[in-house]
Amino acid sequence: TETPDWVDTPDAQRRGRLWRAVGLLVVALEVPAEDALALLRGHAYAAGRTADDVAADLVERRLEPERLRAGESSDR
């Protein structure tokens, strides 16, 4: 089966990593996907980073999911 060319673009890969990070948060923190995305975005905003950067840190295990719980520090 052939995949479309857009699947291999940096933007598609970055977005896929973001959704993998959301899934990781859903499982690790036992929260709905909407809340997981909100936690990821809130952490990114508080740290002055992009959601894509925080997602990469989660997927690459440089950032523990528990650090995104409400009220915890958002520095690296």
All heavy atoms as TSV, in Angstrom:
chain	resi	resn	atom	element	x	y	z
A	1	THR	N	N	0.830	-1.177	0.000
A	1	THR	CA	C	0.000	0.000	0.000
A	1	THR	C	C	0.878	1.245	0.000
A	1	THR	O	O	1.829	1.333	0.774
A	1	THR	CB	C	-0.886	0.048	1.257
A	1	THR	OG1	O	-1.233	-1.254	1.644
A	1	THR	CG2	C	-2.110	0.867	1.014
A	2	GLU	N	N	0.548	2.173	-0.832
A	2	GLU	CA	C	1.293	3.426	-0.883
A	2	GLU	C	C	0.658	4.462	0.034
A	2	GLU	O	O	-0.554	4.524	0.164
A	2	GLU	CB	C	1.330	3.959	-2.312
A	2	GLU	CG	C	2.188	3.131	-3.230
A	2	GLU	CD	C	2.328	3.776	-4.594
A	2	GLU	OE1	O	2.414	5.013	-4.652
A	2	GLU	OE2	O	2.344	3.024	-5.567
A	3	THR	N	N	1.500	5.246	0.665
A	3	THR	CA	C	0.999	6.345	1.496
A	3	THR	C	C	1.194	7.646	0.738
A	3	THR	O	O	2.119	7.777	-0.060
A	3	THR	CB	C	1.745	6.418	2.842
A	3	THR	OG1	O	3.134	6.557	2.583
A	3	THR	CG2	C	1.501	5.174	3.667
A	4	PRO	N	N	0.352	8.612	1.001
A	4	PRO	CA	C	0.500	9.901	0.336
A	4	PRO	C	C	1.823	10.565	0.728
A	4	PRO	O	O	2.360	10.343	1.814
A	4	PRO	CB	C	-0.676	10.720	0.848
A	4	PRO	CG	C	-1.543	9.801	1.619
A	4	PRO	CD	C	-0.774	8.564	1.898
A	5	ASP	N	N	2.344	11.401	-0.157
A	5	ASP	CA	C	3.608	12.091	0.100
A	5	ASP	C	C	3.564	12.972	1.341
A	5	ASP	O	O	4.562	13.119	2.041
A	5	ASP	CB	C	4.003	12.937	-1.107
A	5	ASP	CG	C	4.404	12.086	-2.304
A	5	ASP	OD1	O	4.763	10.905	-2.103
A	5	ASP	OD2	O	4.342	12.605	-3.433
A	6	TRP	N	N	2.397	13.546	1.648
A	6	TRP	CA	C	2.315	14.476	2.778
A	6	TRP	C	C	2.590	13.800	4.119
A	6	TRP	O	O	2.938	14.455	5.094
A	6	TRP	CB	C	0.962	15.194	2.810
A	6	TRP	CG	C	-0.209	14.291	3.033
A	6	TRP	CD1	C	-1.028	13.757	2.085
A	6	TRP	CD2	C	-0.714	13.816	4.289
A	6	TRP	NE1	N	-1.998	12.976	2.656
A	6	TRP	CE2	C	-1.831	12.991	4.006
A	6	TRP	CE3	C	-0.334	13.996	5.604
A	6	TRP	CZ2	C	-2.563	12.368	5.011
A	6	TRP	CZ3	C	-1.067	13.368	6.602
A	6	TRP	CH2	C	-2.165	12.569	6.292
A	7	VAL	N	N	2.458	12.470	4.178
A	7	VAL	CA	C	2.669	11.751	5.437
A	7	VAL	C	C	4.106	11.904	5.932
A	7	VAL	O	O	4.356	11.914	7.130
A	7	VAL	CB	C	2.312	10.254	5.254
A	7	VAL	CG1	C	2.713	9.440	6.465
A	7	VAL	CG2	C	0.831	10.100	4.965
A	8	ASP	N	N	5.040	12.051	5.010
A	8	ASP	CA	C	6.448	12.152	5.385
A	8	ASP	C	C	6.941	13.581	5.569
A	8	ASP	O	O	8.136	13.803	5.727
A	8	ASP	CB	C	7.319	11.458	4.328
A	8	ASP	CG	C	7.113	9.959	4.342
A	8	ASP	OD1	O	6.896	9.398	5.434
A	8	ASP	OD2	O	7.154	9.353	3.257
A	9	THR	N	N	6.046	14.544	5.579
A	9	THR	CA	C	6.472	15.931	5.743
A	9	THR	C	C	6.757	16.217	7.222
A	9	THR	O	O	6.183	15.576	8.115
A	9	THR	CB	C	5.397	16.918	5.248
A	9	THR	OG1	O	4.233	16.782	6.051
A	9	THR	CG2	C	5.058	16.673	3.774
A	10	PRO	N	N	7.633	17.172	7.493
A	10	PRO	CA	C	7.923	17.526	8.895
A	10	PRO	C	C	6.669	17.941	9.672
A	10	PRO	O	O	6.531	17.593	10.846
A	10	PRO	CB	C	8.914	18.676	8.775
A	10	PRO	CG	C	9.567	18.481	7.448
A	10	PRO	CD	C	8.490	17.899	6.563
A	11	ASP	N	N	5.766	18.664	9.015
A	11	ASP	CA	C	4.551	19.100	9.711
A	11	ASP	C	C	3.689	17.908	10.134
A	11	ASP	O	O	3.184	17.870	11.258
A	11	ASP	CB	C	3.723	20.034	8.834
A	11	ASP	CG	C	4.348	21.407	8.691
A	11	ASP	OD1	O	5.170	21.790	9.549
A	11	ASP	OD2	O	4.016	22.094	7.707
A	12	ALA	N	N	3.536	16.932	9.247
A	12	ALA	CA	C	2.731	15.752	9.579
A	12	ALA	C	C	3.397	14.941	10.683
A	12	ALA	O	O	2.716	14.436	11.588
A	12	ALA	CB	C	2.522	14.899	8.333
A	13	GLN	N	N	4.691	14.816	10.636
A	13	GLN	CA	C	5.397	14.075	11.680
A	13	GLN	C	C	5.290	14.771	13.026
A	13	GLN	O	O	5.095	14.133	14.061
A	13	GLN	CB	C	6.854	13.869	11.280
A	13	GLN	CG	C	6.989	12.927	10.105
A	13	GLN	CD	C	8.403	12.821	9.600
A	13	GLN	OE1	O	9.322	13.445	10.126
A	13	GLN	NE2	N	8.594	12.016	8.572
A	14	ARG	N	N	5.402	16.104	13.013
A	14	ARG	CA	C	5.282	16.876	14.255
A	14	ARG	C	C	3.881	16.715	14.845
A	14	ARG	O	O	3.715	16.531	16.045
A	14	ARG	CB	C	5.576	18.345	13.955
A	14	ARG	CG	C	6.302	19.049	15.023
A	14	ARG	CD	C	6.727	20.478	14.704
A	14	ARG	NE	N	6.158	21.107	13.531
A	14	ARG	CZ	C	6.812	21.281	12.361
A	14	ARG	NH1	N	8.036	20.848	12.221
A	14	ARG	NH2	N	6.235	21.884	11.364
A	15	ARG	N	N	2.863	16.784	13.982
A	15	ARG	CA	C	1.485	16.656	14.464
A	15	ARG	C	C	1.226	15.246	14.985
A	15	ARG	O	O	0.549	15.068	16.001
A	15	ARG	CB	C	0.510	17.006	13.337
A	15	ARG	CG	C	-0.893	17.278	13.770
A	15	ARG	CD	C	-1.042	18.283	14.898
A	15	ARG	NE	N	0.038	19.230	14.993
A	15	ARG	CZ	C	-0.056	20.485	15.380
A	15	ARG	NH1	N	-1.208	20.978	15.704
A	15	ARG	NH2	N	0.995	21.270	15.450
A	16	GLY	N	N	1.787	14.247	14.344
A	16	GLY	CA	C	1.651	12.873	14.825
A	16	GLY	C	C	2.281	12.697	16.186
A	16	GLY	O	O	1.736	12.012	17.062
A	17	ARG	N	N	3.429	13.340	16.398
A	17	ARG	CA	C	4.107	13.270	17.702
A	17	ARG	C	C	3.242	13.931	18.770
A	17	ARG	O	O	3.149	13.448	19.899
A	17	ARG	CB	C	5.479	13.936	17.603
A	17	ARG	CG	C	6.364	13.685	18.773
A	17	ARG	CD	C	7.806	14.117	18.560
A	17	ARG	NE	N	7.988	15.288	17.728
A	17	ARG	CZ	C	8.551	15.265	16.506
A	17	ARG	NH1	N	8.985	14.147	15.980
A	17	ARG	NH2	N	8.681	16.382	15.818
A	18	LEU	N	N	2.580	15.027	18.423
A	18	LEU	CA	C	1.702	15.703	19.387
A	18	LEU	C	C	0.570	14.772	19.813
A	18	LEU	O	O	0.282	14.641	21.006
A	18	LEU	CB	C	1.131	16.996	18.779
A	18	LEU	CG	C	0.245	17.746	19.772
A	18	LEU	CD1	C	0.741	19.156	19.952
A	18	LEU	CD2	C	-1.180	17.725	19.322
A	19	TRP	N	N	-0.035	14.080	18.857
A	19	TRP	CA	C	-1.141	13.193	19.209
A	19	TRP	C	C	-0.663	11.958	19.950
A	19	TRP	O	O	-1.376	11.424	20.810
A	19	TRP	CB	C	-1.977	12.845	17.982
A	19	TRP	CG	C	-2.735	14.056	17.544
A	19	TRP	CD1	C	-2.574	14.752	16.376
A	19	TRP	CD2	C	-3.720	14.776	18.299
A	19	TRP	NE1	N	-3.415	15.850	16.367
A	19	TRP	CE2	C	-4.124	15.885	17.528
A	19	TRP	CE3	C	-4.297	14.588	19.554
A	19	TRP	CZ2	C	-5.073	16.795	17.977
A	19	TRP	CZ3	C	-5.245	15.505	19.995
A	19	TRP	CH2	C	-5.627	16.585	19.209
A	20	ARG	N	N	0.556	11.494	19.683
A	20	ARG	CA	C	1.122	10.407	20.489
A	20	ARG	C	C	1.310	10.868	21.927
A	20	ARG	O	O	1.048	10.125	22.880
A	20	ARG	CB	C	2.451	9.920	19.899
A	20	ARG	CG	C	2.255	9.038	18.674
A	20	ARG	CD	C	3.523	8.320	18.274
A	20	ARG	NE	N	4.636	9.202	17.965
A	20	ARG	CZ	C	4.853	9.777	16.788
A	20	ARG	NH1	N	4.020	9.588	15.791
A	20	ARG	NH2	N	5.899	10.557	16.607
A	21	ALA	N	N	1.775	12.108	22.111
A	21	ALA	CA	C	1.964	12.648	23.459
A	21	ALA	C	C	0.625	12.771	24.185
A	21	ALA	O	O	0.534	12.468	25.379
A	21	ALA	CB	C	2.663	14.006	23.395
A	22	VAL	N	N	-0.415	13.189	23.470
A	22	VAL	CA	C	-1.746	13.274	24.084
A	22	VAL	C	C	-2.184	11.880	24.534
A	22	VAL	O	O	-2.669	11.700	25.655
A	22	VAL	CB	C	-2.768	13.909	23.119
A	22	VAL	CG1	C	-4.192	13.720	23.625
A	22	VAL	CG2	C	-2.471	15.395	22.933
A	23	GLY	N	N	-1.986	10.884	23.695
A	23	GLY	CA	C	-2.338	9.514	24.064
A	23	GLY	C	C	-1.560	9.034	25.273
A	23	GLY	O	O	-2.112	8.370	26.165
A	24	LEU	N	N	-0.292	9.397	25.328
A	24	LEU	CA	C	0.545	9.036	26.472
A	24	LEU	C	C	-0.018	9.654	27.754
A	24	LEU	O	O	-0.103	8.989	28.788
A	24	LEU	CB	C	1.964	9.535	26.209
A	24	LEU	CG	C	3.060	9.084	27.136
A	24	LEU	CD1	C	4.360	8.973	26.349
A	24	LEU	CD2	C	3.232	10.034	28.277
A	25	LEU	N	N	-0.432	10.910	27.670
A	25	LEU	CA	C	-1.005	11.583	28.845
A	25	LEU	C	C	-2.338	10.973	29.248
A	25	LEU	O	O	-2.631	10.851	30.441
A	25	LEU	CB	C	-1.162	13.081	28.574
A	25	LEU	CG	C	0.126	13.878	28.452
A	25	LEU	CD1	C	-0.170	15.313	28.014
A	25	LEU	CD2	C	0.904	13.859	29.757
A	26	VAL	N	N	-3.156	10.595	28.266
A	26	VAL	CA	C	-4.439	9.952	28.562
A	26	VAL	C	C	-4.224	8.714	29.418
A	26	VAL	O	O	-4.897	8.507	30.434
A	26	VAL	CB	C	-5.190	9.608	27.252
A	26	VAL	CG1	C	-6.346	8.647	27.518
A	26	VAL	CG2	C	-5.687	10.865	26.560
A	27	VAL	N	N	-3.255	7.906	29.021
A	27	VAL	CA	C	-2.992	6.663	29.745
A	27	VAL	C	C	-2.312	6.933	31.086
A	27	VAL	O	O	-2.725	6.417	32.121
A	27	VAL	CB	C	-2.134	5.714	28.880
A	27	VAL	CG1	C	-1.667	4.513	29.678
A	27	VAL	CG2	C	-2.903	5.283	27.643
A	28	ALA	N	N	-1.270	7.757	31.074
A	28	ALA	CA	C	-0.480	7.970	32.290
A	28	ALA	C	C	-1.252	8.724	33.371
A	28	ALA	O	O	-1.111	8.417	34.555
A	28	ALA	CB	C	0.798	8.738	31.945
A	29	LEU	N	N	-2.053	9.703	32.968
A	29	LEU	CA	C	-2.741	10.533	33.954
A	29	LEU	C	C	-4.212	10.168	34.124
A	29	LEU	O	O	-4.905	10.757	34.963
A	29	LEU	CB	C	-2.622	12.015	33.564
A	29	LEU	CG	C	-1.210	12.555	33.402
A	29	LEU	CD1	C	-1.251	14.033	33.015
A	29	LEU	CD2	C	-0.389	12.344	34.654
A	30	GLU	N	N	-4.677	9.225	33.295
A	30	GLU	CA	C	-6.070	8.784	33.344
A	30	GLU	C	C	-7.037	9.960	33.218
A	30	GLU	O	O	-7.921	10.162	34.059
A	30	GLU	CB	C	-6.330	7.968	34.606
A	30	GLU	CG	C	-5.484	6.721	34.687
A	30	GLU	CD	C	-5.691	5.923	35.958
A	30	GLU	OE1	O	-6.305	6.441	36.922
A	30	GLU	OE2	O	-5.244	4.768	35.988
A	31	VAL	N	N	-6.833	10.733	32.152
A	31	VAL	CA	C	-7.687	11.880	31.864
A	31	VAL	C	C	-8.221	11.748	30.440
A	31	VAL	O	O	-7.625	11.049	29.613
A	31	VAL	CB	C	-6.925	13.219	32.021
A	31	VAL	CG1	C	-6.475	13.433	33.448
A	31	VAL	CG2	C	-5.748	13.296	31.064
A	32	PRO	N	N	-9.339	12.420	30.118
A	32	PRO	CA	C	-9.839	12.403	28.744
A	32	PRO	C	C	-8.858	13.123	27.797
A	32	PRO	O	O	-8.053	13.957	28.236
A	32	PRO	CB	C	-11.160	13.170	28.816
A	32	PRO	CG	C	-11.479	13.307	30.261
A	32	PRO	CD	C	-10.212	13.143	31.035
A	33	ALA	N	N	-8.944	12.816	26.527
A	33	ALA	CA	C	-8.047	13.405	25.534
A	33	ALA	C	C	-8.108	14.935	25.543
A	33	ALA	O	O	-7.073	15.601	25.407
A	33	ALA	CB	C	-8.377	12.864	24.140
A	34	GLU	N	N	-9.291	15.481	25.723
A	34	GLU	CA	C	-9.428	16.945	25.737
A	34	GLU	C	C	-8.618	17.555	26.877
A	34	GLU	O	O	-7.967	18.585	26.716
A	34	GLU	CB	C	-10.904	17.361	25.862
A	34	GLU	CG	C	-11.763	16.935	24.699
A	34	GLU	CD	C	-12.272	15.498	24.810
A	34	GLU	OE1	O	-12.103	14.849	25.871
A	34	GLU	OE2	O	-12.829	15.013	23.813
A	35	ASP	N	N	-8.675	16.908	28.045
A	35	ASP	CA	C	-7.927	17.401	29.197
A	35	ASP	C	C	-6.423	17.215	29.003
A	35	ASP	O	O	-5.626	18.062	29.392
A	35	ASP	CB	C	-8.368	16.699	30.478
A	35	ASP	CG	C	-9.791	17.059	30.882
A	35	ASP	OD1	O	-10.357	18.019	30.308
A	35	ASP	OD2	O	-10.333	16.376	31.764
A	36	ALA	N	N	-6.046	16.096	28.387
A	36	ALA	CA	C	-4.626	15.841	28.130
A	36	ALA	C	C	-4.051	16.911	27.203
A	36	ALA	O	O	-2.962	17.438	27.446
A	36	ALA	CB	C	-4.445	14.451	27.527
A	37	LEU	N	N	-4.785	17.242	26.152
A	37	LEU	CA	C	-4.329	18.286	25.232
A	37	LEU	C	C	-4.257	19.631	25.944
A	37	LEU	O	O	-3.294	20.384	25.765
A	37	LEU	CB	C	-5.247	18.372	24.014
A	37	LEU	CG	C	-4.881	19.434	22.977
A	37	LEU	CD1	C	-3.467	19.227	22.441
A	37	LEU	CD2	C	-5.905	19.423	21.847
A	38	ALA	N	N	-5.236	19.927	26.785
A	38	ALA	CA	C	-5.225	21.188	27.532
A	38	ALA	C	C	-4.025	21.243	28.486
A	38	ALA	O	O	-3.381	22.300	28.613
A	38	ALA	CB	C	-6.528	21.359	28.301
A	39	LEU	N	N	-3.708	20.141	29.144
A	39	LEU	CA	C	-2.542	20.104	30.031
A	39	LEU	C	C	-1.257	20.342	29.243
A	39	LEU	O	O	-0.389	21.104	29.671
A	39	LEU	CB	C	-2.461	18.761	30.759
A	39	LEU	CG	C	-3.443	18.544	31.901
A	39	LEU	CD1	C	-3.423	17.085	32.337
A	39	LEU	CD2	C	-3.107	19.463	33.067
A	40	LEU	N	N	-1.144	19.682	28.100
A	40	LEU	CA	C	0.044	19.836	27.268
A	40	LEU	C	C	0.191	21.283	26.805
A	40	LEU	O	O	1.265	21.877	26.920
A	40	LEU	CB	C	-0.052	18.890	26.069
A	40	LEU	CG	C	1.202	18.720	25.246
A	40	LEU	CD1	C	1.242	17.332	24.641
A	40	LEU	CD2	C	1.294	19.743	24.144
A	41	ARG	N	N	-0.890	21.856	26.318
A	41	ARG	CA	C	-0.848	23.242	25.838
A	41	ARG	C	C	-0.572	24.217	26.983
A	41	ARG	O	O	0.193	25.170	26.819
A	41	ARG	CB	C	-2.163	23.591	25.154
A	41	ARG	CG	C	-2.337	22.829	23.839
A	41	ARG	CD	C	-3.662	23.110	23.201
A	41	ARG	NE	N	-3.642	24.477	22.689
A	41	ARG	CZ	C	-4.730	25.193	22.440
A	41	ARG	NH1	N	-5.924	24.678	22.640
A	41	ARG	NH2	N	-4.624	26.422	21.980
A	42	GLY	N	N	-1.193	23.995	28.130
A	42	GLY	CA	C	-0.964	24.865	29.281
A	42	GLY	C	C	0.473	24.807	29.758
A	42	GLY	O	O	1.083	25.830	30.083
A	43	HIS	N	N	1.032	23.613	29.796
A	43	HIS	CA	C	2.428	23.448	30.199
A	43	HIS	C	C	3.345	24.177	29.219
A	43	HIS	O	O	4.264	24.882	29.630
A	43	HIS	CB	C	2.768	21.959	30.255
A	43	HIS	CG	C	4.135	21.672	30.770
A	43	HIS	ND1	N	4.414	21.550	32.102
A	43	HIS	CD2	C	5.311	21.512	30.125
A	43	HIS	CE1	C	5.707	21.308	32.267
A	43	HIS	NE2	N	6.265	21.278	31.071
A	44	ALA	N	N	3.055	24.014	27.935
A	44	ALA	CA	C	3.868	24.684	26.915
A	44	ALA	C	C	3.788	26.202	27.065
A	44	ALA	O	O	4.815	26.896	27.032
A	44	ALA	CB	C	3.398	24.266	25.521
A	45	TYR	N	N	2.597	26.722	27.257
A	45	TYR	CA	C	2.418	28.171	27.405
A	45	TYR	C	C	3.169	28.694	28.629
A	45	TYR	O	O	3.885	29.697	28.550
A	45	TYR	CB	C	0.925	28.503	27.513
A	45	TYR	CG	C	0.666	29.970	27.688
A	45	TYR	CD1	C	0.706	30.828	26.597
A	45	TYR	CD2	C	0.391	30.497	28.943
A	45	TYR	CE1	C	0.476	32.183	26.755
A	45	TYR	CE2	C	0.166	31.841	29.111
A	45	TYR	CZ	C	0.206	32.689	28.014
A	45	TYR	OH	O	-0.008	34.036	28.183
A	46	ALA	N	N	3.018	28.006	29.745
A	46	ALA	CA	C	3.671	28.444	30.987
A	46	ALA	C	C	5.189	28.402	30.872
A	46	ALA	O	O	5.884	29.199	31.504
A	46	ALA	CB	C	3.200	27.583	32.160
A	47	ALA	N	N	5.696	27.478	30.070
A	47	ALA	CA	C	7.148	27.336	29.910
A	47	ALA	C	C	7.690	28.183	28.762
A	47	ALA	O	O	8.896	28.183	28.527
A	47	ALA	CB	C	7.495	25.867	29.677
A	48	GLY	N	N	6.810	28.874	28.041
A	48	GLY	CA	C	7.251	29.687	26.904
A	48	GLY	C	C	7.742	28.832	25.739
A	48	GLY	O	O	8.659	29.221	25.028
A	49	ARG	N	N	7.134	27.667	25.571
A	49	ARG	CA	C	7.539	26.729	24.527
A	49	ARG	C	C	6.340	26.414	23.643
A	49	ARG	O	O	5.222	26.807	23.951
A	49	ARG	CB	C	8.064	25.439	25.170
A	49	ARG	CG	C	9.219	25.713	26.123
A	49	ARG	CD	C	9.722	24.462	26.792
A	49	ARG	NE	N	10.381	23.634	25.778
A	49	ARG	CZ	C	10.373	22.317	25.793
A	49	ARG	NH1	N	9.746	21.665	26.751
A	49	ARG	NH2	N	10.997	21.631	24.859
A	50	THR	N	N	6.564	25.692	22.573
A	50	THR	CA	C	5.455	25.272	21.731
A	50	THR	C	C	4.923	23.932	22.224
A	50	THR	O	O	5.642	23.152	22.862
A	50	THR	CB	C	5.873	25.115	20.253
A	50	THR	OG1	O	6.783	24.014	20.137
A	50	THR	CG2	C	6.517	26.391	19.717
A	51	ALA	N	N	3.671	23.668	21.899
A	51	ALA	CA	C	3.081	22.375	22.235
A	51	ALA	C	C	3.841	21.247	21.540
A	51	ALA	O	O	4.021	20.169	22.103
A	51	ALA	CB	C	1.600	22.349	21.853
A	52	ASP	N	N	4.300	21.500	20.326
A	52	ASP	CA	C	5.070	20.492	19.594
A	52	ASP	C	C	6.369	20.155	20.320
A	52	ASP	O	O	6.775	18.985	20.364
A	52	ASP	CB	C	5.381	20.963	18.174
A	52	ASP	CG	C	4.145	21.005	17.292
A	52	ASP	OD1	O	3.257	20.150	17.462
A	52	ASP	OD2	O	4.073	21.892	16.420
A	53	ASP	N	N	7.030	21.152	20.894
A	53	ASP	CA	C	8.273	20.907	21.633
A	53	ASP	C	C	8.020	20.090	22.899
A	53	ASP	O	O	8.773	19.170	23.224
A	53	ASP	CB	C	8.975	22.210	21.991
A	53	ASP	CG	C	9.568	22.909	20.785
A	53	ASP	OD1	O	9.770	22.247	19.735
A	53	ASP	OD2	O	9.832	24.126	20.890
A	54	VAL	N	N	6.964	20.429	23.613
A	54	VAL	CA	C	6.629	19.674	24.827
A	54	VAL	C	C	6.232	18.247	24.454
A	54	VAL	O	O	6.633	17.286	25.117
A	54	VAL	CB	C	5.510	20.377	25.627
A	54	VAL	CG1	C	5.023	19.510	26.783
A	54	VAL	CG2	C	6.002	21.726	26.144
A	55	ALA	N	N	5.480	18.096	23.362
A	55	ALA	CA	C	5.100	16.761	22.900
A	55	ALA	C	C	6.332	15.926	22.585
A	55	ALA	O	O	6.405	14.749	22.944
A	55	ALA	CB	C	4.196	16.871	21.676
A	56	ALA	N	N	7.309	16.531	21.920
A	56	ALA	CA	C	8.544	15.806	21.599
A	56	ALA	C	C	9.240	15.359	22.870
A	56	ALA	O	O	9.725	14.215	22.954
A	56	ALA	CB	C	9.465	16.685	20.761
A	57	ASP	N	N	9.276	16.215	23.879
A	57	ASP	CA	C	9.904	15.840	25.149
A	57	ASP	C	C	9.174	14.684	25.815
A	57	ASP	O	O	9.800	13.792	26.385
A	57	ASP	CB	C	9.960	17.037	26.094
A	57	ASP	CG	C	11.047	18.027	25.722
A	57	ASP	OD1	O	11.886	17.709	24.853
A	57	ASP	OD2	O	11.049	19.124	26.314
A	58	LEU	N	N	7.851	14.679	25.743
A	58	LEU	CA	C	7.080	13.584	26.327
A	58	LEU	C	C	7.334	12.274	25.585
A	58	LEU	O	O	7.600	11.248	26.199
A	58	LEU	CB	C	5.583	13.911	26.297
A	58	LEU	CG	C	5.105	14.904	27.329
A	58	LEU	CD1	C	3.725	15.432	26.968
A	58	LEU	CD2	C	5.079	14.268	28.710
A	59	VAL	N	N	7.263	12.319	24.270
A	59	VAL	CA	C	7.433	11.111	23.465
A	59	VAL	C	C	8.850	10.551	23.603
A	59	VAL	O	O	9.039	9.334	23.666
A	59	VAL	CB	C	7.084	11.394	21.989
A	59	VAL	CG1	C	7.487	10.243	21.081
A	59	VAL	CG2	C	5.594	11.690	21.851
A	60	GLU	N	N	9.834	11.434	23.683
A	60	GLU	CA	C	11.233	10.996	23.817
A	60	GLU	C	C	11.621	10.736	25.278
A	60	GLU	O	O	12.770	10.461	25.576
A	60	GLU	CB	C	12.164	12.050	23.218
A	60	GLU	CG	C	11.972	12.267	21.725
A	60	GLU	CD	C	12.239	11.016	20.912
A	60	GLU	OE1	O	13.176	10.265	21.257
A	60	GLU	OE2	O	11.516	10.788	19.927
A	61	ARG	N	N	10.643	10.866	26.189
A	61	ARG	CA	C	10.825	10.582	27.622
A	61	ARG	C	C	11.830	11.504	28.315
A	61	ARG	O	O	12.495	11.124	29.264
A	61	ARG	CB	C	11.174	9.125	27.847
A	61	ARG	CG	C	10.139	8.193	27.260
A	61	ARG	CD	C	10.214	6.827	27.855
A	61	ARG	NE	N	9.292	5.919	27.201
A	61	ARG	CZ	C	8.000	5.781	27.501
A	61	ARG	NH1	N	7.472	6.517	28.440
A	61	ARG	NH2	N	7.251	4.914	26.865
A	62	ARG	N	N	11.917	12.723	27.805
A	62	ARG	CA	C	12.732	13.742	28.488
A	62	ARG	C	C	11.886	14.500	29.512
A	62	ARG	O	O	12.416	15.255	30.314
A	62	ARG	CB	C	13.316	14.729	27.466
A	62	ARG	CG	C	14.310	14.105	26.509
A	62	ARG	CD	C	14.925	15.151	25.606
A	62	ARG	NE	N	13.949	15.748	24.715
A	62	ARG	CZ	C	13.803	15.438	23.423
A	62	ARG	NH1	N	14.566	14.527	22.873
A	62	ARG	NH2	N	12.898	16.053	22.686
A	63	LEU	N	N	10.582	14.285	29.463
A	63	LEU	CA	C	9.636	14.933	30.366
A	63	LEU	C	C	8.650	13.875	30.840
A	63	LEU	O	O	8.049	13.157	30.030
A	63	LEU	CB	C	8.899	16.059	29.632
A	63	LEU	CG	C	7.822	16.815	30.387
A	63	LEU	CD1	C	8.411	17.549	31.593
A	63	LEU	CD2	C	7.127	17.809	29.452
A	64	GLU	N	N	8.483	13.769	32.136
A	64	GLU	CA	C	7.561	12.794	32.718
A	64	GLU	C	C	6.131	13.342	32.671
A	64	GLU	O	O	5.911	14.517	32.995
A	64	GLU	CB	C	7.949	12.498	34.166
A	64	GLU	CG	C	9.281	11.799	34.311
A	64	GLU	CD	C	9.296	10.426	33.654
A	64	GLU	OE1	O	8.282	9.708	33.767
A	64	GLU	OE2	O	10.303	10.089	33.020
A	65	PRO	N	N	5.165	12.521	32.312
A	65	PRO	CA	C	3.775	12.980	32.241
A	65	PRO	C	C	3.274	13.613	33.537
A	65	PRO	O	O	2.509	14.582	33.504
A	65	PRO	CB	C	2.989	11.695	31.928
A	65	PRO	CG	C	3.968	10.813	31.264
A	65	PRO	CD	C	5.300	11.130	31.899
A	66	GLU	N	N	3.714	13.094	34.669
A	66	GLU	CA	C	3.257	13.620	35.955
A	66	GLU	C	C	3.593	15.095	36.146
A	66	GLU	O	O	2.940	15.790	36.914
A	66	GLU	CB	C	3.845	12.786	37.100
A	66	GLU	CG	C	3.331	11.372	37.165
A	66	GLU	CD	C	3.925	10.445	36.101
A	66	GLU	OE1	O	5.034	10.744	35.584
A	66	GLU	OE2	O	3.275	9.445	35.771
A	67	ARG	N	N	4.621	15.579	35.444
A	67	ARG	CA	C	5.009	16.988	35.555
A	67	ARG	C	C	3.947	17.917	34.996
A	67	ARG	O	O	3.940	19.110	35.289
A	67	ARG	CB	C	6.317	17.257	34.815
A	67	ARG	CG	C	7.530	16.492	35.286
A	67	ARG	CD	C	8.333	17.149	36.384
A	67	ARG	NE	N	8.505	18.552	36.303
A	67	ARG	CZ	C	9.530	19.194	35.749
A	67	ARG	NH1	N	10.503	18.513	35.191
A	67	ARG	NH2	N	9.598	20.495	35.764
A	68	LEU	N	N	3.031	17.374	34.193
A	68	LEU	CA	C	1.995	18.208	33.581
A	68	LEU	C	C	0.725	18.307	34.408
A	68	LEU	O	O	-0.190	19.026	34.057
A	68	LEU	CB	C	1.652	17.690	32.183
A	68	LEU	CG	C	2.596	18.196	31.091
A	68	LEU	CD1	C	3.977	17.626	31.228
A	68	LEU	CD2	C	2.032	17.911	29.736
A	69	ARG	N	N	0.682	17.591	35.518
A	69	ARG	CA	C	-0.499	17.684	36.375
A	69	ARG	C	C	-0.697	19.127	36.821
A	69	ARG	O	O	0.236	19.874	37.000
A	69	ARG	CB	C	-0.350	16.793	37.600
A	69	ARG	CG	C	-0.508	15.340	37.283
A	69	ARG	CD	C	-0.695	14.568	38.579
A	69	ARG	NE	N	-0.552	13.152	38.340
A	69	ARG	CZ	C	-1.560	12.372	37.956
A	69	ARG	NH1	N	-2.758	12.870	37.777
A	69	ARG	NH2	N	-1.367	11.088	37.767
A	70	ALA	N	N	-1.912	19.494	37.048
A	70	ALA	CA	C	-2.249	20.862	37.469
A	70	ALA	C	C	-1.452	21.273	38.689
A	70	ALA	O	O	-1.324	20.509	39.654
A	70	ALA	CB	C	-3.747	20.962	37.754
A	71	GLY	N	N	-0.896	22.460	38.631
A	71	GLY	CA	C	-0.203	23.017	39.771
A	71	GLY	C	C	1.258	22.677	39.883
A	71	GLY	O	O	1.939	23.181	40.758
A	72	GLU	N	N	1.794	21.828	38.996
A	72	GLU	CA	C	3.199	21.494	39.083
A	72	GLU	C	C	4.018	22.431	38.208
A	72	GLU	O	O	3.535	23.018	37.261
A	72	GLU	CB	C	3.439	20.030	38.666
A	72	GLU	CG	C	2.853	19.090	39.694
A	72	GLU	CD	C	3.445	17.700	39.598
A	72	GLU	OE1	O	4.509	17.543	38.997
A	72	GLU	OE2	O	2.826	16.795	40.137
A	73	SER	N	N	5.289	22.526	38.516
A	73	SER	CA	C	6.211	23.412	37.806
A	73	SER	C	C	6.253	23.075	36.329
A	73	SER	O	O	6.173	21.927	35.943
A	73	SER	CB	C	7.601	23.278	38.404
A	73	SER	OG	O	8.537	23.958	37.622
A	74	SER	N	N	6.404	24.095	35.486
A	74	SER	CA	C	6.463	23.848	34.050
A	74	SER	C	C	7.845	24.112	33.478
A	74	SER	O	O	7.998	24.187	32.289
A	74	SER	CB	C	5.418	24.685	33.324
A	74	SER	OG	O	5.343	25.969	33.817
A	75	ASP	N	N	8.847	24.242	34.330
A	75	ASP	CA	C	10.182	24.411	33.762
A	75	ASP	C	C	10.751	23.045	33.418
A	75	ASP	O	O	10.329	22.029	33.910
A	75	ASP	CB	C	11.130	25.170	34.701
A	75	ASP	CG	C	11.095	24.647	36.123
A	75	ASP	OD1	O	10.805	23.452	36.294
A	75	ASP	OD2	O	11.353	25.430	37.038
A	76	ARG	N	N	11.727	23.034	32.496
A	76	ARG	CA	C	12.298	21.787	31.999
A	76	ARG	C	C	12.980	21.092	33.083
A	76	ARG	O	O	13.595	20.552	33.604
A	76	ARG	CB	C	13.255	22.054	30.859
A	76	ARG	CG	C	12.531	22.469	29.631
A	76	ARG	CD	C	13.516	22.770	28.563
A	76	ARG	NE	N	13.340	21.766	27.528
A	76	ARG	CZ	C	14.101	21.645	26.501
A	76	ARG	NH1	N	15.136	22.402	26.344
A	76	ARG	NH2	N	13.881	20.753	25.574
